[in-house]
């Protein structure tokens, strides 16, 4: 029987560098396990509905990956203060997510049983990952790992009571949820069949669309098949998920191959460095950017060669636009897709603007008052957008409604968003953003358009640039890394 994770669980089951999670986090097998766990989460009706309505995993999967990974690192950190701060942030984030699914069933991201299921899928997928790769956990290690995950749930909910204390009881709980509660939700289908087929290129491969498309066309279906084959058989049966011939062998081979990386020298694989490198923008001054730039140049050459050898029909240039307004319309629609439609559902509504506020709050690590001010500013901007653009009165804004308005919507509410964001970034309150504050928000050095001779960014320059970006007037601005990158 495991020890209860209330009280002082860290003394018996230390988190941080000595935790089993820390051992898993840089393991390539963990990438397969995380995808599997995410599908099992999304298959829960409440979680699936919350993901479909609020998550950016479709339109901005790489950002979601980075934020999720960093959040997990904080929740398993050795410092209790780090865990408490991250738990408070997650609770504030989840408290803003509630609604109903397509069948009218209510969901609430603060529901304790569904939050417990998220933790359960992570633990069970870690155990399955080890088993499928031929390195099953022994009983003591499994008990310790389970205690760690229950400690994380206790940090979120105040106690871990929603998960059984005894490990044997956990497996009965897990099987019961799989048998009786999981469904073939839209969110699970998107992850399995749409996400991999439409996955945008990370920043590293942004300049090599042909190479990325070719690799994705092969890897996407394989990763989907591997994930389906690894899911519990009762769920596959109830959800009617087809299993590709040979998929079990393919799955076993993928986990075994990933498990061979344990023979590499320690430190050769660092998940955080890999994720950060994938997301580095081309003009970043990060020391790793030079290596990334060289890789990006090689990718572009390979992509050009592939395009010459096997030209894609989509590469054929279309006819020139007949009028400047048509060119602008396409530009507006592109901005709508890449920036405004954060959830990727084809419409602009409050969850999209909430996702923007969530991303900016996360980058700046805002406390509760600062986060509330930013959310309130975005809420006011949503009301302004809705009043100006929702011409059919359906409570949301379509790409067509946005493009037809020829948007230059630098109204009072958007100006307020820019001012609140400036104040949140200006941590020392001296009326300007210095290099360190700028890097916290943009993750790169100053852009020459936003600096003065004293090496700072003033309020007027920041607000003006942000308004220009959010109105969709310019492409390739210094603000693109905030919300436009995948």
N, C-alpha and C positions, 0 to 999 in steps of 0.2 A: 504494500500500500504506500502511496506517495505521501509526502508531508504536505499539510494544508498550506496554501500560498498566502494566507493572511498573516499579519504580524511582521516577521522579519525573514522573508523567504530568501533574501540575498545571502544570508549567512550560510545556509545549508546548500543553496543552489545559486552560486554567484553568476551574475550576468557579466557583460563586458567581454574583455579579451579571452577569459577562461570559459565562456559559455559555449555550448554546442552550436548555437546559432552562429557565433563568430567563426567557428570552424567550417560551417556550411556556406557562409556568405560569399566567399571567394571561390567556391566550387562550381565549375561549369555545369554540373548536374542540377544545380539549384535553379538555373534558368528554365530547364524543362519542368522542374517541380513547381515553380511559381506560376507558369502558364497553366499547369494542371489544377493547382489550387484556385486560380482565378476563375476557371471554368466551373469548378464545384461551388464557389461563392456565387457566381452569376446564376447558377441553376436554382438557387434558393429564390422563391418568388419575391420576397421583400428586397433582398439585395439586388436581384436582377432588375427590378423596377427602379430602384434608386440609382443604379448604374446607368440605365437607359435614359433617365431624366436629367441626371446631374453630372455624369462623368465625362472627361475629355479623352477617354482612352481610344476613341475612334479617330478623332481629328488630330489629336496631339499625343500619340502613344509614347513617344520618346520622353516627353516632358513628364507624363504620368509615371513612366518607369523610373525616372530619376528621382522624382519626389517620393514615390513609394519606397524606393530603396533607402533613401536618406532617412525617411520616417522610421523604417524598421530598425535601422542602425541606432537611432536615438532611443527607441523603445527598449532595445536590448543593451543600452549603454551601462557602464559600470556606475556612473554617477547618478544617484537617485534624483538629484535636481534636474538633470537633463531629461530623465524619463517623465518626471512630473510635469515639466513644462510642455513636452511633446504630447503627453496624454491630455493636458488641458487644451492644447491647440486642436487636437483631433476631436475632442468632445465638442468644442465650439463649432468646428466644421460640420460635424454630423448633426448637431442640433438644428442646423439650417436646412436639413434635407428631410422632407416628408411630403407625402402626396398620396396618389393612388395609381394603380397600374391600369392597363387597358381593360381589365375585367372589373374595375371599380373596387378592388381590394386595397385597403390602406397600407402604406408602408411608412416606417419611421426609422431613420438611421441610428437612433438612440435606443432602439429595442434591444434589450439585453440578450435575448436568446439568439438573435441574428448576429450580433457582435461576437458572441461566443462561437457561432458557426464559422466565422471568418478565421478565428484563431485555430479552431479545430481543423480546418482544411489545410492550414499551413503546417501544423504538426503532422497530420496524417500524410501529407504529400512529402514531407521530409523523410518519414519512415519508409514510404513507398519508394522514394528515390534511392535510398540505400539498398533496399531489397532488390529492386530491378537491376541495379548495377553490380550485383553480386557481392555487396558488402553490407549485409543486414546488421542492424544494430543489436548489440546484446541487451539483455533485460535491464541491466543497471543503467546503461547509457540511454536507453529508451525512457526509463523512469525519470532520469535527470532531465532529459530534453522536454518531456511532458511537463515537469515542474516549472521549467523556464517559461514555457508558453502560458501556463496558468498564471505565472507571476506577471506576465504582460497584461493578461486579461484583468487581473486584480488592479493593476495600475490604471487601467481605463475605467473600470466599473466600481472600484472600491473593494471588490472581493471577486473571487473566481468561482462563485457558487453555481454559475450556469454551466460549468463543465464539471463532470464527475471527478471526485477526488481520486478514486482508484482507477488505475490504468485499464484494468479488465472491464470496469463499468464504462470507460470511455469508448471502447470498441463496440459495445452494445449500443451506446448512444449514437455513435457515428453510423452504424448500420441502420438504425431506426430512421434517422433523418434521411439517409439516402433512399431507403425503401419507401418512405411515406410522404416526404415533404418536397424533394427536389423535382423540378419540372424542366421541360425543354423550353426554357425562356428565350425571349428574343435576344437578351444580352449574351447568353451562352452561345446561341447560334452565330451571333456577330463575331465573337472571339474565335470560334472554331472555323468559320467558313468565310467571313467577310474581312476580318481584321488583317489576316496574313495576305490575302489577295490584294488588298488596297493599302498596305502599310507604306506610309511615306518614307522616303529616304532620310536617314539621319544626316546631320550637318556634314559629316565626313564624306558622304556620297552624294551630297546635294548637286554637285556638278557633273554627275555621271548617271543621268536618268536611264539611259539604255542599259547600262551594265546592271543597275539596280533592278530594273524591270525584269531583265533576263534571269538574274539570280532569284528574285522573288517568285517568279513563275515556277521555278523548280522547288525551292525551299518551302514556300508557303503550303502547298498541298501535303508535302511530307511532314512538316511540323504539325499540321492539323491531324493527319492520320496517326502520328505518334501519340498525340495528346488524347485522341479518342480511344486508342487502344489501351491507354494507361488508366482510363477512368473505371470506376467500379462497375462490374458487369450488370448489377441490378439497375443502375442508372442508365447505362447504355440501352438496356432492353426497354425500360419504361419510356425513355425519350426517343426511341426509334432511331438511334444514331447508327448509320451504316459503318461497317468495319471493312476497310480496304483489304483485299487479299494480300497476305504476307505482312500485314501491319504489326501483328504481335512480334514477329521476328525482327522487323525494322525497329520497333520500339526497344526491344531488348538490346539490339546492337547499338542504338543511339545512347542508351544509358551506360552500357558497358564501355563504349568508346569515350564518353565524357568522364567516366570514372578512372580511366587510365591516366588522366592528368595528375593523379595523386603522386605519380612518380617524377613529376617535374620538380625542380628545386623550389624550396619554399620562397614565396614572394614573387614568383614569376607571374602569377595571375592575381590581379587586384581588381575586384569588380568595380569599386568606386572610381578608380582611375580610368578603367575602360569606358564606363558610362559617361564620365566627364569628357573624355576625349571624343567620343561619338557626337557630343552635343556642342563642341567648341565651334563658334562661328568663324568664318574665313578670316575676319580681320582681328581676331582675338590676339591679345598680347601675352596670353598664357605661355609659359616656357614650353609646354608640350605642343603649342600650335605650330612650331616649325616642323616637327615630325609629322603632324597631321597634315600640314600644307603639302609636304612632299608626297605623302600617301594620296592626298586628294588629286595632285597633279598626275600621278600614275593611274589613278582610277579614271580620270578624264581621258587619258590616252587610250586606255583599254576600252572605254566606252565608245570612243570615236572609231576604233578599229572594229569593234563588234557591230557598230552601226553600218560601216562600210561593207562588212561581210554578210550581214543579215539585216538589211534595212527593214524597219517596221513601218507599217502602213500609216501609223500615227505621226511619223516624222515628215510626211509629205506636207509642204507648206500649203496652207489654204489661200483662198483669194484675198486680196487686199481689202480692207474695210472700205465701204463706199462712202462713209461719212465719219467725221470726227466724233460724233455722238455715239456711233456704234463702238468705236474703239474705247471710248470712255465707259460705255456700258459694260464691256467685257472687263475693264479694269475694276469697276465697282463690284462686279460679281465675284472677281478673284479675291478682292479684299474682304468681301462678305464671307467667302468660304474659308479663307486662311485666318482671319482675325475675329470677325464678329460671331460666326457660328462655331463656338468653342466645342460644343457637344457633338457636332457633325450630323445633326438630324435634318438639315436643310432649312431650318428656320431660326430666327433670332427671337429669344424670349428671356425671361429672367434667369433661368439656369445658366445661360451663356454668360451674362454679365456677372453672375455670382461666381462663375468659374474664373473670370478675370480677376475679381477681387480676391479670390482664394489664392490664385497663383502669386499675385503681388504681395499679399500678406505673408505668404510662405517665404518668399524671397527675402523680405525685409524682417522676418521673424518678429512680427508686431505683437504687442501685448493686447489684452482684450479691449481696452478703450481705443487704441489706434486701429485695431481691426474693425471695430464697430463703426468708426468714423468713415473708413474706406468703404465698407459695405453700404452704409447709408448714402454715400455720395453716388455709388453705382446704382443704387435703387432709384434715386432721383433722376439719374440719367436715363434709366429704363423707362420711367414714366414719360419723360420728354420724348424719347424715341417712339414710344407707343402712340402718343398723341399725334406726332408728326407723320408717321409712316404707316401705321396700321389702317390702311384705307378700307379693307373689307370687314374690319371689326371682329376678327377672330381671336384677338388677344395675343397675336404674335406677328412678326414681320418676316415676310418671305424675301428671297433674294431679288425677285422681280420688283417688289414694292420698294426695296432699298435702292436698286439701280435706277428705277424710274424717277426717284426723287432727286437725282443728281446731287448726292449728299455733300453738303458743306456745313455739317451740323455742329458748328462750334458754339452751341447755345450756352446759357448760364449753367446748366447742370453739368455739362461736359467740362466747362471751365473749372467748376467746383471739384470734379474728380481730379483734374490735373493739379490743382492747388493742394488738395488733401494728400495726393501722392508725393508732391514735393515736400510737404511738411513731414510726412512719414519717413522720407529718405534722408532729410536733413536732421540727423539724430542729435547733433549738438545744438540745434536751434539758432545757428548764427546767420541764417538768411541766405546761405549758399551751400551747394553740394560739393564737398571736396572729393579727392580721388578715391579714397577708401569708401566713402558713402556711395559714390557713383558705381564703384565695382560691385558693391553689395547688391544693387538693383539690377545692373546690366551684365554683371559677370565678365566685364572687359574694361579696358582703359577708356579715358575720355575720347569722345569723337570730336574732331576739330571744330565741327559746326556748333558745338555746345559749350565751348570753353572760352574764357577770356585770358588776358595776359597773366593774370594771377593764378591760373590753373584751377579755377573753380567754375561751377555752373550756377548762374543766377536764376532767380525765380522766373523772370520774364522769358529767358531763353528756354528753360525747361518747359514751362507751360505752353509757349508757342510751338515748340517742336512736338510736344505730346498732342496738342490739338490738331496739328497738321497730319500727324500719323493716324489718329483715331477718326478723322474725317475722311480718310482714304485718299488724300490728295497726292501723296507721294509714295513711291515704292523704294525699297532699299534704304530706309532711314535708320538712324541709330536706335530707334525704338522697336525695330522689328524683332530683336531677340526677346522682348518682353512677352509678346502674345502671338506672334506670327509663326514662330518656328514650331516644327512638329515635335 
